[in-house]
Amino acid sequence: MENGPDHKTRSLMDKGVIIPFPAEVSIGDDVDPGMIAPGVVIHPGCRISGKTTSILAGTVLGAHGPVTLIDCQTGRDAELGGGFFSQSVFLDRSAVAADAHVRDACILEEEARGGHSVKLGHTVLLPFVTLGSHIDFCDCLMAGGTDGRNCSEVGSSFVHFNLTPNRDRAAPSLLGDVPRGVMPGERPIFLGGQGGMVGPVVIEYGTVTSAGTIVRGDITEGGKMVFDDHPRPAMRDFRPGIYWEITRRVRNNLLFIANLVALRVWYVFVRSEFFGPGAIEQALLRGALEKLDMSLDERIRSLGETAGNMPESIHEYQALMGKAARRTLIAQKRELFEKWGRMRGMLRSLKSCTGDEQERDAFLSHLASGRVAGRGYIETMRGLDAEARLSGIRWLQGVVNRVVDSVYATIPSFR
């Protein structure tokens, strides 16, 4: 005889949560039933746990296969088709298909989507960003596009290479940016399938890469098609730990951190007004802020790991190069190592940077004057006029610049 639902599952069904086969669903003892809204659909094979888990109405779990959900927060009408989801946030109408592995501080904003077999970690997808299938896209922030048809997209079988041969992960990649990306209107980025990126890279809006292309450097001029010329394989001696160049690595890490700070302040002052006053809505906001803080901590930790490798790097580099060793590179490595403690403290304090108060208040005034009652976040951002949009960009870009410039002041050899 088939076992019936337990008390917690029954209480969810009684209040309107749809569980077609309750005996095949597991709700953890640490889950608060009050944080799962009526109208949520939970299919067979789902396991839900975590005291911070919250799920808003219309979300569908497990339509394509079993779902394990741990300490995640979802908005309205999100779809998690199947796979493992942990400590991540899925805003309204975001979706991921079967066999996903989404963990540790991911945020998928409105209508961001992923196909099947997508792996994400410490990744932020701004509205409408779409990933194909069989994708490894950890340690990325991607923006661009205006709607679900004109959106930034990553083709199937794409890999972001975020672990270096030196075994460090200070390799996050910034595709688009936060100051312009939070207000839909920038040209989308398209990364062709069966390609990849060797992080950390920065890619400008409007970039298109052909299928099979491996991006190994920054693309700072938008509107370009990037082709891979498929060079013949070459070999050279490999000496682990040397780091032949660190200027771009440090700059791109600081840019990534600064953009996360800008996104955090955007959530605090702008997005917070669109979540609603209910307990589940506020849990969703708290979850997003928590994930941003987790990502900031991870990025600072990873950059610190690289800084800690510098003494060995200097030794190996000098042993190999002798008199041909570049003094500038040695000085930069030494400065990064010696100044890291101060840099780390500064980055931690700048996590709560809110930017220029006058520029912030000017944008918030534009936002308040143009806001229409009942209009949601995406519709409101689309409705901003050019003056309001530029005001917001100036404010958030000021946040980015302050973070980067403050840290650069402690390591002048990197300028």
Residue, then its C-alpha position, 0 to 999 in steps of 0.5 A: m500500500e502506498n504511503g500517504p503524505d506526511h504532516k508537512t506535505r499535507s499542510l502544504m496541499d491543504k493551503g493550495v500547493i499542488i503536489p500530484f504525488p505527495a508520497e514521492v516528495s520530501i519536505g525537510d524538517d527545516v523548511d518553513p511551510g509558510m514560505i511556500a506559497p499556494g499555487v506552487v507545483i512540486h512534481p515527484g522526486c523533489r527534495i526540498s530543504g533549508k531553513t531559508t528556502s522560500i518559493l513564490a506562487g506559480t513556481v514549478l519544480g521537477a517538471h523534467g526530472p527530480v529536483t533537489l532544492i536547498d536554501c534557495q529562493t524563487g520568485r513568481d512563475a519560476e521553472l526549475g525543470g530538474g537537477f541540483f539547486s543550492q543557495s541560489v535565487f531565481l527571480d520571476r519567470s526565470a527557468v532552468a531545464a533538466d540535469a542542472h547543477v546550480r549552486d553557491a550564490c547564483i542569481l537568475e533575474e527575470e526571464a533568464r533561462g538555461g537549457h538542460s545540463v547547465k552548470l552554474g556557480h557564483t554566476v549572475l544572469l541579468p534579465f533575459v540572458t539565455l544559456g543553451s545546453h551542456i554549458d559550464f558557466c561559473d564565475c560570470l556576470m552577463a547582461g544585455g538585450t531588451d527582451g526574451r527575443n533580443c537577449s544576450e545568449v550563450g550557445s550550447s557546449f560553451v565553457h568558461f574556464n575559471l581555473t588556471p594551471n596555477r590552481d587559482r580561481a581569480a578568473p571571473s568574467l564580466l560580459g556587459d556590465v551592471p551600470r548599463g545592464v540593469m536597465p534593459g536597452e543595451r545590445p545583446i552579446f552572443l557567444g557561439g556554441q562549442g566555444g569558450m572563454v579563458g577568464p578573467v575576460v571583459i566583453e563589451y555589449g554587441t559582441v558576437t563570437s563565432a561557433g567554436t571560438i575560444v576568447r582568451g583576451d578582453i573585447t572592449e569594442g562592441g559591435k564586432m564579430v570575433f572569429d577563431d583562426h584555429p591556429r595549429p597546436a604549439m608547445r612550449d615549456f611550462r613552469p607552474g606558478i610564474y604568472w607571466e602577466i598580472t596587470r590585466r588579471v588584477r584589473n578584471n578582478l577589481l572590475f568584477i568586484a566593483n560591478l557586484v558592489a554596484l549591483r548590490v547597491w541597486y538592490v538596496f535602493v531600487r529593486s527593494e521597492f519592487f519585491g512587495p511587503g510579504a514575508i516570502e517576497q522579503a525573503l527573496l530580497r534577503g536571499a538576493l543580497e545574501k548571494l551578492d555578499m557571498s559572491l563578493d566574499e568569494r571573489i575577494r578570497s580568490l584574489g587573495e589566493t593569487a596575491g599569496n602566490m606571488p612570493e613563489s611566483i617571483h622566485e620561479y620567474q627570477a630563477l628562469m629568466g635571470k637577468a632578463a626578468r622584467r623589473t616592473l613585473i617583479a615589482q607588481k608581484r611584490e606590491l600585490f603580495e605586500k599590500w594585499g592585507r590593506m586591499r582586502g580590508m578596503l574591498r570588504s569595507l567598499k562592499s557597502c559603497t552607495g556611491d555619490e549621494q547627489e547622483r543617487d538621489a537624482f536617479l531615485s527622484h527620476l524613478a519616483s516621478g516616472r513610476v506608474a502604480g502597479r507596474g513591475y520592475i522590468e516595465t518600469m526600467r523599460g519606461l525610463d526616459a533617456e535622462a533618467r537612464l543616464s542619471g542611473i548609469r552615472w550613479l552606478q558607474g560612479v560606484v564602480n569607479r570608486v571601488v576600482d580607484s580606491v584599491y588602485a591607490t594602494i597599488p600604484s604600480f598597476r596604473 
